[in-house]
Amino acid sequence: MTEQTNTQMEDGANNQPQGDLRNAEKDFRRLIERRNELNDQAREARDERDALNEQKKTLVSEMRRLQTERDARNAAAREEKEKRNEFQRQAKALIENKRKMRKDGSGGNAGLIRSLENEIKAMERTQETTVMTVAKENELLDKIKAKRKEMEAAKLVYAEEAKLLADVKDIDAKIDELFRMADEAHKRVVELSNEGQALHDQIGPVLDQLKFLDAKSDEKHQGYIALRKEADEFHTKAMSLRGEVEKLREARAKAYGERRAEIQGANKEARENLFDEAKLEDKADDAMKALLAGGKISL
């Protein structure tokens, strides 16, 4: 096929459908490029969102660590507070018991014993130095016997009082020990409470940072969704236009094929006419006749 033939085919195909195809292909490429740009922007927004979410995960882990440590401190503080309160309760109970013991043992039996001893000695001197009838002496002896019995009873009470006083001293020591343990427990309550509060104070800024990152992450996510939606819209338009492009290409190919067949047919006929000897002789005769007649020669 000659260059002239190709030119004829192209000129034959260079009609309105060809112009429509070029415009459609240009629009299709523009839609695809815009879709790809939007997809690139969407991926960038997604990557930024994912990076923010990773930061959020790190902060969430830090916040949970702080919360766990804070709760542990607070739980330990509550335990120490319960211990402190129990020590104080036991100490107060012992103080009340001591008060009752002192009240019960406040009869002054030591003085009573000395008084009875003096009375008994006086009655014994009277018996020794005074002349009495048998009846009077027996009466005095009965009194001495009664006083001695009373003194023995007082000595027993005094022994109980002494034991109570010893117990009170032991109670005082126990009370002091309980208050000492209560003070130590209270110190631990204060220390643990302060540590728990310090940890709690650290949680606040972490929460604020989490809220900020959450807002930024949501913003990036919404941007990603919007870009993907817009990219999908351009993709849909491009795919719709691709069908039209394919139809136009088919129409162009069909027209091109028809034009090619037409030209090939004309060329074939020309070659056949050119190399047909019978026709050439007829043409020569006709030319000679025309020449003889003074006409124009047409080959």
Stockholm file with secondary structure:
# STOCKHOLM 1.0

chainA/1-299         MTEQTNTQMEDGANNQPQGDLRNAEKDFRRLIERRNELNDQAREARDERDALNEQKKTLVSEMRRLQTERDARNAAAREEKEKRNEFQRQAKALIENKRKMRKDGSGGNAGLIRSLENEIKAMERTQETTVMTVAKENELLDKIKAKRKEMEAAKLVYAEEAKLLADVKDIDAKIDELFRMADEAHKRVVELSNEGQALHDQIGPVLDQLKFLDAKSDEKHQGYIALRKEADEFHTKAMSLRGEVEKLREARAKAYGERRAEIQGANKEARENLFDEAKLEDKADDAMKALLAGGKISL
#=GR chainA/1-299 SS CCHHHHHHHHHHHCSHHHHHHHHHHHHHHHHHHHHHHHHHHHHHHHHHHHHHHHHHHHHHHHHHHHHHHHHHHHHHHHHHHHHHHHHHHHHHHHHHHHHHHHHHTCSCHHHHHHHHHHHHHHHHHHHHHSCCCHHHHHHHHHHHHHHHHHHHHHHHHHHHHHHHHHHHHHHHHHHHHHHHHHHHHHHHHHHHHHHHHHHHHHHHHHHHHHHHHHHHHHHHHHHHHHHHHHHHHHHHHHHHHHHHHHHHHHHHHHHHHHHHHHHHHHHHHHHHHHTCHHHHHHHHHHHHHHHHTTCCCCC
#=GC SS_cons         CCHHHHHHHHHHHCSHHHHHHHHHHHHHHHHHHHHHHHHHHHHHHHHHHHHHHHHHHHHHHHHHHHHHHHHHHHHHHHHHHHHHHHHHHHHHHHHHHHHHHHHHTCSCHHHHHHHHHHHHHHHHHHHHHSCCCHHHHHHHHHHHHHHHHHHHHHHHHHHHHHHHHHHHHHHHHHHHHHHHHHHHHHHHHHHHHHHHHHHHHHHHHHHHHHHHHHHHHHHHHHHHHHHHHHHHHHHHHHHHHHHHHHHHHHHHHHHHHHHHHHHHHHHHHHHHHHTCHHHHHHHHHHHHHHHHTTCCCCC
//
